[in-house]
Amino acid sequence: MEKSPETTPKKHPWFWSSAVASILLRLVLIIYFPNTLNFSSRPEVSTPITSLRRLAEGYWLKRSSMSPYAGSMYHGSPLLLSIIGPLTVDRSEGQSQLLCCLAFVIADLITAILIRSIGQLLQGADIQSLKSLGAGRFSKISESFPSGDIASLVYLWNPLTIITCLGYSTSPIENLMIVLSLYGACKRLVPLAAFGWVMASHLSLYPVILIIPLVLLIGSGLDTPPRKLFLQLTDGNDYKKTTNGSLHLTNFSWRRVVLFLLWASAWAFYVLVLCGISIKEYSSLGEMFKRTYGFILSVEDLFPNIGVLWYFFAEVFDFFRDFFLIVFHINILFMVLPLAIRLHHRPCFLAFVYIAISSILKSYPSVGDSALYLGLLGLFVNALADMQFSFFLFSGYLGTLLLSPVMHNLWIWRGTGNANFYFATAMAYACFQIILVVESVSSMLNHDRALKKLGNTTVAKKVQ
């Protein structure tokens, strides 16, 4: 069914000029300041999983007829070795780095375009559902702020995204796969959603938990107010009549979910076959799992990063190490089900929460993980307009990210500090991320409560 002009999100021509400007900024920094901006050595940007230097080392080992997982350098996917590895070969001074950065710039641009498309879909569904509830004031606010354009530009212009792109990190590829899966689920393109989810999980493991919001998106559709609000307005009659056909699914589509699982299984099998072919002469799939997923779960590398696990496991006794590994990893899983039950009617927002939580608690976090969920946060700019502590959070993020390299320099290079200096900024950064998640979830629930009160008022007027 075609959308009426009233519910179609307005297009703003300034979006493309701003997007092109952000790409040009990246290109200028890459071409004219290749050696000045040495972000690749920063622990906030590059991790053992996403480091391009480690990938280049693994590709060199593979070209030398050795296992890319020999030693302790490379812990990424064999597919990245085949795709990104050839770009790391030294052709001339700086040329290989330029090609890699261009690949990451393209990945950022595609990710931003997909975020914009997701925002347009969410905004159209939100406007239609608000009008169905009689929330004219809310729908006008939603029409005034193009959440897709805002989220996309927040992602493109976020300094964390730019630093990640310039820091020779493979995080832009991982972010692209995550957003691709969300876009496929929002458009209900099951093969595309399954492909993005499988690839994202293959690259960094933690996106596995996104299967819940993806299933909810594919089965029940886009984010809407709680379904009982519409049932109140129709006295329990057909849900389709209330929403004028825009939110026409009255039942959960298990057929699409089963199809998604079948496609995910097929893509996973295909990825494993490609990995096996890629490393069959030098290694095996068993070693690949041990050196990738096992490396992530066991937290073997205790090199400092912006997370909190490296310091904890550097201090904990070996006797308790396995116990605390289980505790930290299960902590993520403990949050999955309660959040899914409470936010099942807003699967896209649920995906944002999952991504933010995994960014806080993952073994080897980087600023590229934060850049992704901060961009996705812009998709809900209308619903989260009343979120508290916004300026406090902005100042906290800015302060900790500026202090982090200072404390690292005092500890590692000048010798006038110690590990506690750097760990303090990591702890503060984790606290601000937790506050952001808590406040965004609370604000979304308050938004739903406001819609509920509005729905009750509308029902009371009908009764009178």
C-alpha positions as CSV (number, residue, x, y, z in Angstrom):
1,M,0.0,0.0,0.0
2,E,1.4,3.4,-0.9
3,K,2.0,5.9,1.8
4,S,0.1,9.1,1.9
5,P,2.0,12.3,1.5
6,E,1.2,13.3,5.0
7,T,3.1,10.4,6.5
8,T,6.1,10.4,4.2
9,P,9.1,11.9,6.0
10,K,10.3,15.1,4.4
11,K,13.5,15.1,2.5
12,H,16.1,17.7,3.3
13,P,18.6,18.5,0.6
14,W,21.2,19.7,3.1
15,F,21.8,16.1,4.1
16,W,23.9,15.1,1.1
17,S,26.0,18.3,1.2
18,S,26.8,17.6,4.9
19,A,27.6,13.9,4.1
20,V,29.9,14.8,1.3
21,A,31.6,17.4,3.5
22,S,32.3,14.7,6.1
23,I,33.8,12.4,3.5
24,L,36.0,15.2,2.1
25,L,37.2,15.9,5.6
26,R,38.3,12.2,5.9
27,L,40.0,12.3,2.6
28,V,41.9,15.5,3.4
29,L,43.1,14.1,6.7
30,I,44.1,10.8,5.0
31,I,46.0,12.4,2.1
32,Y,47.6,15.4,3.7
33,F,48.2,14.2,7.2
34,P,49.0,10.5,6.9
35,N,51.9,10.4,9.4
36,T,50.9,13.3,11.7
37,L,47.7,11.7,13.0
38,N,49.1,8.4,14.3
39,F,45.8,7.0,15.7
40,S,46.7,3.4,14.8
41,S,48.9,3.1,17.9
42,R,46.2,4.4,20.3
43,P,44.7,1.6,22.5
44,E,41.4,3.5,22.4
45,V,41.2,3.0,18.7
46,S,43.0,-0.2,17.8
47,T,42.4,-3.5,19.6
48,P,43.9,-7.0,19.1
49,I,40.8,-7.9,17.1
50,T,40.5,-4.8,14.9
51,S,44.1,-3.7,14.5
52,L,45.1,-3.4,10.8
53,R,48.7,-3.8,11.7
54,R,47.9,-7.3,13.2
55,L,45.9,-8.1,10.1
56,A,48.9,-7.1,7.9
57,E,51.1,-9.4,10.0
58,G,48.6,-12.3,9.6
59,Y,48.5,-11.7,5.9
60,W,52.3,-11.8,5.7
61,L,52.4,-15.1,7.6
62,K,49.8,-16.5,5.2
63,R,51.9,-15.4,2.2
64,S,54.9,-17.0,3.8
65,S,53.0,-20.4,3.8
66,M,52.5,-20.2,7.5
67,S,49.4,-20.2,9.7
68,P,48.1,-16.6,10.1
69,Y,47.3,-17.5,13.7
70,A,51.0,-18.5,14.4
71,G,52.3,-16.6,17.4
72,S,49.9,-14.2,19.1
73,M,49.4,-11.4,16.5
74,Y,46.3,-12.0,14.5
75,H,43.0,-12.9,16.0
76,G,40.5,-11.9,13.3
77,S,38.6,-13.6,10.5
78,P,40.3,-15.4,7.6
79,L,37.9,-13.7,5.3
80,L,39.3,-10.3,6.3
81,L,42.7,-11.6,5.4
82,S,41.5,-12.4,1.9
83,I,39.6,-9.1,1.4
84,I,41.6,-6.5,3.3
85,G,44.9,-8.3,3.4
86,P,46.0,-7.5,-0.2
87,L,45.5,-3.8,0.5
88,T,48.1,-4.0,3.2
89,V,50.9,-5.1,0.8
90,D,53.5,-2.3,0.5
91,R,53.3,-1.1,-3.1
92,S,54.9,2.3,-2.4
93,E,55.3,4.5,0.6
94,G,51.9,5.2,2.1
95,Q,49.9,3.7,-0.8
96,S,48.7,0.6,1.1
97,Q,47.6,2.7,4.0
98,L,45.7,5.0,1.7
99,L,43.8,2.1,0.0
100,C,42.8,0.7,3.4
101,C,41.6,4.1,4.6
102,L,39.6,4.5,1.4
103,A,37.9,1.2,2.0
104,F,37.0,2.3,5.6
105,V,35.7,5.6,4.3
106,I,33.4,3.8,1.8
107,A,32.3,1.5,4.7
108,D,31.4,4.5,6.8
109,L,29.5,6.1,4.0
110,I,27.4,3.0,3.3
111,T,26.7,2.6,7.0
112,A,25.5,6.2,7.2
113,I,23.2,5.7,4.2
114,L,21.7,2.6,5.8
115,I,21.2,4.3,9.1
116,R,19.4,7.1,7.2
117,S,17.1,4.6,5.5
118,I,16.4,2.9,8.8
119,G,15.5,6.3,10.3
120,Q,13.1,7.1,7.5
121,L,11.3,3.7,8.0
122,L,11.1,4.2,11.7
123,Q,9.9,7.8,11.4
124,G,7.2,6.9,8.9
125,A,5.9,4.1,11.1
126,D,6.1,6.3,14.2
127,I,4.1,9.2,12.5
128,Q,1.4,6.8,11.4
129,S,1.0,5.1,14.8
130,L,0.9,8.5,16.6
131,K,-1.8,9.7,14.3
132,S,-3.7,6.5,14.9
133,L,-3.6,7.2,18.6
134,G,-4.7,10.8,18.1
135,A,-1.4,12.1,19.3
136,G,-1.3,15.1,16.8
137,R,1.2,17.0,18.9
138,F,3.7,14.1,19.0
139,S,3.3,13.4,15.3
140,K,4.0,17.0,14.3
141,I,7.2,16.9,16.4
142,S,8.2,13.7,14.8
143,E,7.6,15.2,11.3
144,S,9.7,18.3,12.1
145,F,12.9,16.3,13.0
146,P,14.1,13.9,10.4
147,S,15.6,11.3,12.7
148,G,17.2,9.4,9.9
149,D,19.2,12.4,8.6
150,I,20.2,13.4,12.2
151,A,21.4,9.9,13.1
152,S,23.3,9.5,9.8
153,L,25.1,12.8,10.2
154,V,25.8,12.1,13.9
155,Y,27.5,9.0,12.8
156,L,29.5,10.6,9.9
157,W,30.6,13.7,11.9
158,N,31.2,12.0,15.2
159,P,34.9,12.5,16.0
160,L,35.0,8.9,17.3
161,T,33.9,7.6,13.8
162,I,36.5,9.8,12.1
163,I,39.3,8.7,14.4
164,T,38.4,5.1,13.9
165,C,38.5,5.5,10.2
166,L,41.9,7.2,10.3
167,G,43.3,4.7,12.9
168,Y,43.5,1.7,10.6
169,S,40.9,-0.2,12.5
170,T,38.5,-2.8,11.0
171,S,35.7,-1.5,13.2
172,P,34.0,0.3,10.2
173,I,33.6,-3.1,8.6
174,E,32.0,-4.6,11.7
175,N,29.7,-1.6,12.1
176,L,28.6,-1.9,8.5
177,M,27.6,-5.6,9.0
178,I,25.6,-4.8,12.1
179,V,23.7,-1.9,10.5
180,L,23.2,-4.0,7.3
181,S,21.5,-6.7,9.4
182,L,19.2,-4.0,11.1
183,Y,18.4,-2.5,7.7
184,G,17.5,-5.9,6.2
185,A,15.3,-6.7,9.2
186,C,13.5,-3.3,9.0
187,K,12.9,-3.8,5.3
188,R,12.0,-7.4,6.1
189,L,14.6,-8.6,3.6
190,V,15.3,-11.9,5.3
191,P,18.4,-13.0,3.3
192,L,20.0,-9.6,3.8
193,A,19.3,-9.5,7.5
194,A,20.6,-13.0,8.0
195,F,23.8,-12.3,6.0
196,G,24.5,-9.1,8.0
197,W,23.9,-10.9,11.3
198,V,26.1,-13.9,10.4
199,M,29.0,-11.7,9.2
200,A,28.8,-9.4,12.2
201,S,28.8,-12.3,14.6
202,H,31.6,-13.9,12.7
203,L,33.8,-10.8,12.9
204,S,33.3,-9.9,16.5
205,L,31.1,-12.6,18.3
206,Y,29.1,-10.1,20.4
207,P,26.5,-9.3,17.7
208,V,25.1,-12.8,18.3
209,I,22.7,-11.3,20.9
210,L,21.2,-9.1,18.2
211,I,19.2,-12.2,17.0
212,I,16.4,-11.2,19.4
213,P,15.7,-7.7,18.0
214,L,16.2,-9.0,14.5
215,V,13.6,-11.7,15.0
216,L,11.2,-9.2,16.6
217,L,11.7,-6.8,13.6
218,I,11.2,-9.6,11.1
219,G,8.2,-11.2,12.9
220,S,6.3,-8.1,14.2
221,G,7.6,-5.1,12.3
222,L,9.0,-1.7,13.2
223,D,9.0,0.1,16.5
224,T,5.5,1.1,17.7
225,P,3.8,2.2,20.9
226,P,2.6,-0.8,23.0
227,R,0.0,-2.8,21.2
228,K,-2.5,-2.6,24.0
229,L,-2.9,1.1,23.3
230,F,-4.4,0.3,19.9
231,L,-6.6,-2.4,21.4
232,Q,-8.0,0.1,23.9
233,L,-9.0,2.4,21.0
234,T,-10.7,-0.4,19.1
235,D,-12.2,-2.2,22.1
236,G,-10.2,-5.3,21.1
237,N,-11.3,-5.3,17.5
238,D,-9.0,-5.9,14.5
239,Y,-5.7,-4.0,14.9
240,K,-5.5,-3.4,11.2
241,K,-8.4,-0.9,11.2
242,T,-6.8,1.4,13.7
243,T,-3.5,1.9,11.9
244,N,-5.0,2.5,8.4
245,G,-2.9,-0.4,7.0
246,S,0.5,1.1,7.9
247,L,1.0,-1.4,10.8
248,H,-1.1,-4.2,9.3
249,L,0.5,-7.2,11.1
250,T,-1.9,-8.4,13.7
251,N,0.0,-11.6,14.5
252,F,3.6,-12.5,14.9
253,S,4.9,-13.9,11.6
254,W,6.6,-17.2,12.6
255,R,7.0,-18.1,8.9
256,R,9.4,-15.2,8.4
257,V,11.3,-16.0,11.5
258,V,11.8,-19.7,10.4
259,L,12.9,-18.4,7.1
260,F,15.4,-16.1,8.8
261,L,16.9,-18.9,10.8
262,L,17.2,-21.1,7.7
263,W,19.0,-18.3,5.8
264,A,21.2,-17.7,8.8
265,S,22.2,-21.3,8.9
266,A,22.9,-21.3,5.2
267,W,25.1,-18.2,5.4
268,A,26.9,-19.5,8.5
269,F,27.7,-22.8,6.6
270,Y,28.8,-20.8,3.6
271,V,31.1,-18.6,5.7
272,L,32.6,-21.6,7.5
273,V,33.3,-23.3,4.1
274,L,35.0,-20.1,2.8
275,C,37.1,-19.9,6.0
276,G,38.1,-23.6,5.7
277,I,39.1,-23.1,2.1
278,S,41.1,-19.9,3.0
279,I,43.2,-21.6,5.7
280,K,43.2,-25.3,4.7
281,E,46.8,-25.3,3.7
282,Y,48.1,-23.7,6.9
283,S,45.6,-24.2,9.7
284,S,42.2,-25.6,10.6
285,L,38.8,-24.4,11.6
286,G,39.5,-25.6,15.2
287,E,42.5,-23.3,15.5
288,M,40.5,-20.5,13.9
289,F,37.8,-20.8,16.6
290,K,40.4,-21.0,19.3
291,R,42.4,-18.0,18.1
292,T,39.3,-15.8,17.4
293,Y,36.3,-16.6,19.7
294,G,38.5,-18.3,22.3
295,F,40.8,-15.3,22.4
296,I,37.8,-13.0,22.9
297,L,36.2,-15.1,25.7
298,S,39.4,-15.9,27.5
299,V,40.7,-12.3,27.6
300,E,44.3,-13.4,27.0
301,D,45.6,-10.1,25.9
302,L,45.9,-7.7,28.9
303,F,47.2,-4.8,26.9
304,P,45.4,-1.6,28.1
305,N,42.2,-0.4,26.4
306,I,39.2,1.7,27.2
307,G,37.5,-1.3,28.8
308,V,37.7,-2.5,32.4
309,L,38.4,-6.2,32.0
310,W,42.2,-5.8,31.2
311,Y,42.9,-4.3,34.6
312,F,40.7,-6.7,36.5
313,F,42.2,-9.8,35.1
314,A,45.7,-8.4,35.4
315,E,45.1,-8.1,39.2
316,V,42.9,-11.2,39.9
317,F,44.5,-14.4,41.1
318,D,44.7,-17.2,38.5
319,F,42.7,-19.5,40.7
320,F,39.6,-17.3,40.3
321,R,40.2,-16.3,36.7
322,D,37.8,-18.8,35.1
323,F,35.1,-18.0,37.6
324,F,35.2,-14.3,36.9
325,L,35.4,-14.9,33.1
326,I,32.1,-16.7,33.4
327,V,30.6,-14.0,35.5
328,F,31.6,-11.1,33.2
329,H,30.4,-12.9,30.0
330,I,27.1,-14.2,31.5
331,N,26.5,-10.7,32.8
332,I,25.7,-9.7,29.2
333,L,23.3,-12.6,28.7
334,F,21.5,-11.9,32.0
335,M,20.4,-8.5,30.6
336,V,19.2,-9.9,27.3
337,L,15.9,-11.5,28.3
338,P,14.5,-8.8,30.7
339,L,15.2,-6.1,28.2
340,A,13.6,-8.1,25.4
341,I,10.4,-8.6,27.5
342,R,10.2,-4.9,28.4
343,L,11.1,-3.5,25.0
344,H,9.7,-6.1,22.7
345,H,7.5,-3.5,21.0
346,R,10.5,-1.4,20.1
347,P,13.0,-3.9,18.5
348,C,15.2,-1.2,16.9
349,F,15.7,0.6,20.2
350,L,16.3,-2.8,21.8
351,A,19.1,-3.4,19.3
352,F,20.6,-0.1,20.2
353,V,20.6,-1.0,23.9
354,Y,22.2,-4.4,23.2
355,I,24.9,-2.8,21.1
356,A,25.6,-0.3,23.9
357,I,25.8,-2.9,26.6
358,S,28.1,-5.2,24.6
359,S,30.3,-2.2,23.9
360,I,30.7,-1.6,27.7
361,L,31.3,-5.2,28.7
362,K,33.2,-6.7,25.7
363,S,36.7,-7.9,26.2
364,Y,38.4,-5.5,23.8
365,P,36.3,-2.4,23.3
366,S,37.2,0.6,21.2
367,V,35.8,4.0,20.3
368,G,34.5,2.5,17.1
369,D,31.9,0.6,19.1
370,S,30.8,3.8,20.9
371,A,30.6,5.6,17.5
372,L,28.1,3.0,16.3
373,Y,25.6,3.2,19.2
374,L,25.9,6.9,19.4
375,G,24.9,7.1,15.8
376,L,22.0,4.8,16.3
377,L,20.9,6.9,19.3
378,G,20.0,9.6,16.9
379,L,17.3,7.4,15.4
380,F,15.2,8.0,18.6
381,V,15.8,11.7,18.9
382,N,12.1,12.4,19.0
383,A,11.2,9.8,21.6
384,L,14.2,10.7,23.8
385,A,13.7,14.5,23.6
386,D,13.1,14.6,27.4
387,M,16.1,12.5,28.4
388,Q,17.9,13.8,31.4
389,F,21.6,14.5,32.0
390,S,22.2,15.1,28.3
391,F,24.8,17.9,28.9
392,F,26.3,16.0,31.7
393,L,26.8,12.9,29.5
394,F,28.2,15.0,26.7
395,S,30.7,16.6,29.0
396,G,31.6,13.2,30.6
397,Y,32.2,11.6,27.2
398,L,34.3,14.5,26.0
399,G,36.3,14.8,29.2
400,T,37.1,11.1,29.6
401,L,38.1,10.7,25.9
402,L,40.4,13.7,26.2
403,L,41.9,12.6,29.5
404,S,42.5,9.0,28.3
405,P,45.5,9.7,26.0
406,V,46.9,12.1,28.6
407,M,46.8,9.5,31.4
408,H,48.2,6.8,29.0
409,N,51.1,9.1,28.2
410,L,51.9,9.8,31.8
411,W,51.9,6.1,32.6
412,I,53.7,4.6,29.6
413,W,56.0,7.2,28.2
414,R,56.7,9.7,30.9
415,G,56.7,7.3,33.8
416,T,55.1,9.9,36.2
417,G,51.9,7.9,36.6
418,N,50.8,4.3,36.9
419,A,48.1,2.0,35.6
420,N,45.6,3.4,38.0
421,F,45.7,6.7,36.1
422,Y,44.6,5.2,32.9
423,F,42.2,2.7,34.5
424,A,40.4,5.6,36.2
425,T,39.5,7.1,32.9
426,A,38.4,3.7,31.6
427,M,36.1,3.3,34.7
428,A,34.7,6.8,34.3
429,Y,34.0,6.1,30.6
430,A,32.2,2.9,31.5
431,C,30.1,4.7,34.1
432,F,29.1,7.4,31.6
433,Q,28.1,4.7,29.1
434,I,26.0,2.9,31.8
435,I,24.3,6.2,32.6
436,L,23.5,6.8,29.0
437,V,21.9,3.4,28.6
438,V,19.9,3.7,31.8
439,E,18.7,7.2,31.0
440,S,17.8,6.3,27.4
441,V,15.8,3.3,28.5
442,S,14.0,5.3,31.2
443,S,13.2,8.1,28.7
444,M,11.8,5.6,26.2
445,L,9.6,4.0,28.9
446,N,8.4,7.5,30.0
447,H,7.6,8.2,26.4
448,D,5.4,5.1,26.2
449,R,3.7,6.0,29.5
450,A,2.9,9.5,28.1
451,L,1.3,7.8,25.0
452,K,-0.6,5.5,27.4
453,K,-2.1,8.4,29.2
454,L,-3.0,10.0,25.9
455,G,-4.6,6.7,24.8
456,N,-6.6,6.5,28.1
457,T,-7.8,10.1,27.6
458,T,-8.9,9.3,24.0
459,V,-10.8,6.3,25.2
460,A,-12.5,8.3,28.0
461,K,-13.7,10.9,25.5
462,K,-15.1,8.2,23.2
463,V,-17.0,6.7,26.2
464,Q,-18.5,10.1,27.0
